[in-house]
């Protein structure tokens, strides 16, 4: 592969690249490795945000100040829309549950959700459960097409995960010693 742009993070095997040549052919595609957007325990909005950020990174060359201003606006728009409930359908977390629910030694969110579903007669061992974090430390199962509405602390849970992902992605872009992530996000 030949990349026209490549963003490397401090973490091993985590990068975003724009591939322009692969196996003897001209291409124009994103190559994302190790990002949360590829993990199975992520919610759709997190993957969408990372995908949108990748598009911003790979736009035509802009100076650092212009790029940072675009990223600041993007971050603020995402946060405003998240807390306004515009992304609720993309906040669903999913995980398979194997075995007996009582055999789990750690009180994990997907097990708590499975136990709630079991009480309602809506769970079978081996099912994948879906839930939304509605408040700090509280999850509600998604049943059918009914998506539970998060409280402000539920939105804060999602925002912290999104903000952490944005931080990790933006950090390699900030070359100027005068700009810090703290300054960027505050």
C-alpha positions in Angstrom: 0.0 0.0 0.0 1.0 3.6 -0.7 -0.5 6.2 1.5 -1.0 9.8 0.6 -1.7 10.7 4.3 -1.0 8.7 7.4 -1.9 9.5 11.0 0.0 7.5 13.5 -0.9 7.4 17.2 1.3 6.7 20.2 -0.4 3.4 20.6 1.0 0.4 18.6 -1.0 -0.7 15.6 -3.4 2.2 15.8 -3.5 4.4 12.7 -5.6 6.1 10.0 -4.4 6.2 6.4 -5.6 7.3 3.0 -4.5 4.6 0.5 -3.9 5.8 -3.0 -2.2 2.7 -4.5 -2.6 -1.0 -3.6 -1.6 -4.2 -5.4 -0.7 -2.4 -8.6 -3.9 -0.3 -8.8 -4.8 3.3 -8.1 -7.3 3.4 -5.2 -8.8 6.0 -3.0 -9.8 4.4 0.3 -9.4 4.8 4.1 -7.3 2.3 6.0 -8.2 2.3 9.7 -6.4 0.0 12.2 -7.0 -0.4 15.9 -9.5 2.3 16.3 -12.7 2.0 18.4 -14.7 2.2 15.2 -13.5 -1.3 14.5 -14.1 -2.8 18.0 -17.1 -5.0 18.7 -18.0 -3.2 22.0 -18.5 0.2 20.5 -21.7 2.1 19.8 -22.5 3.2 16.3 -22.1 6.9 17.0 -18.5 6.4 18.1 -17.7 4.7 14.8 -19.5 7.4 12.9 -17.6 10.2 14.6 -14.3 8.6 13.9 -15.3 8.1 10.3 -16.3 11.7 10.0 -13.1 12.9 11.6 -11.1 10.7 9.2 -12.8 12.5 6.3 -11.9 15.9 7.8 -8.3 14.8 8.2 -8.0 13.6 4.6 -9.5 16.7 3.0 -7.2 18.8 0.9 -4.3 20.2 2.7 -5.1 23.0 5.1 -3.0 24.8 7.6 -3.0 23.7 11.2 -5.1 26.6 12.5 -7.8 26.1 9.9 -7.9 22.3 10.6 -8.1 22.9 14.3 -11.0 25.3 13.9 -12.9 22.8 11.7 -12.2 20.1 14.4 -13.4 22.4 17.2 -16.6 23.2 15.3 -17.1 19.5 14.6 -16.6 18.6 18.3 -19.1 21.2 19.4 -21.7 20.2 16.8 -21.5 16.5 17.9 -21.8 17.4 21.6 -24.8 19.7 21.0 -26.6 17.1 18.9 -25.8 14.3 21.3 -27.2 16.1 24.3 -30.3 17.2 22.2 -31.1 13.5 21.6 -30.5 13.6 17.8 -28.2 10.5 17.9 -30.2 8.3 20.3 -30.6 5.5 17.8 -26.8 5.3 17.5 -26.1 4.9 21.2 -27.0 1.2 21.4 -24.3 -1.1 22.9 -24.4 -4.8 21.9 -22.7 -7.9 23.4 -23.2 -11.6 23.3 -23.8 -13.4 26.6 -22.6 -16.9 26.9 -23.4 -19.4 29.6 -25.4 -19.1 32.8 -25.9 -15.6 34.0 -25.1 -16.6 37.6 -21.7 -17.9 36.6 -20.3 -14.4 35.8 -18.2 -13.2 38.7 -17.9 -9.5 37.6 -21.0 -7.3 37.5 -20.8 -6.2 33.8 -23.3 -4.0 32.1 -24.3 -6.7 29.5 -24.9 -9.2 32.3 -27.1 -6.7 34.2 -29.1 -6.1 31.0 -29.4 -9.9 30.4 -30.7 -10.4 33.9 -33.4 -7.7 33.4 -34.4 -9.3 30.1 -34.5 -12.7 31.8 -36.9 -11.3 34.5 -39.2 -10.2 31.6 -38.9 -13.6 29.9 -37.0 -12.1 27.0 -33.6 -13.7 27.3 -32.1 -17.0 26.3 -28.5 -18.1 27.0 -26.4 -17.2 24.0 -28.5 -14.2 23.0 -26.8 -10.9 22.1 -28.2 -8.2 24.3 -28.6 -4.5 23.4 -28.8 -1.7 25.8 -28.4 2.1 26.3 -26.6 3.7 29.2 -29.4 5.9 30.6 -27.6 7.2 33.6 -24.2 6.9 35.3 -24.0 3.2 36.1 -27.6 2.4 34.9 -28.5 0.5 31.7 -31.8 -0.2 30.1 -32.4 -2.9 27.5 -33.4 -2.2 24.0 -36.6 -4.2 23.4 -37.7 -4.3 19.8 -37.5 -0.9 18.3 -38.0 0.9 21.6 -34.8 2.7 22.5 -34.5 4.0 26.1 -33.9 7.7 26.5 -30.7 8.7 28.3 -30.6 11.2 31.1 -28.0 14.0 31.1 -25.6 11.7 33.0 -26.2 9.0 30.4 -25.3 11.4 27.6 -22.3 12.4 29.6 -21.1 8.8 29.6 -21.3 8.7 25.8 -19.7 12.1 25.5 -16.7 11.1 27.5 -16.1 8.1 25.3 -16.5 10.2 22.1 -14.3 12.9 23.5 -11.6 10.4 24.4 -11.7 9.0 20.9 -11.5 12.5 19.4 -8.5 13.3 21.6 -6.6 10.2 20.5 -7.3 11.0 16.9 -6.4 14.7 17.1 -3.3 14.4 19.2 -1.0 13.3 16.3 -2.3 16.2 14.2 -1.3 18.9 16.6 2.3 19.8 15.6 2.4 23.2 17.1 3.9 23.4 20.6 1.6 26.4 21.2 -1.6 24.3 20.9 -2.5 21.7 23.5 -5.5 19.4 23.7 -6.6 21.1 26.9 -6.7 24.4 25.0 -8.4 22.8 22.1 -11.2 21.3 24.1 -11.8 24.1 26.6 
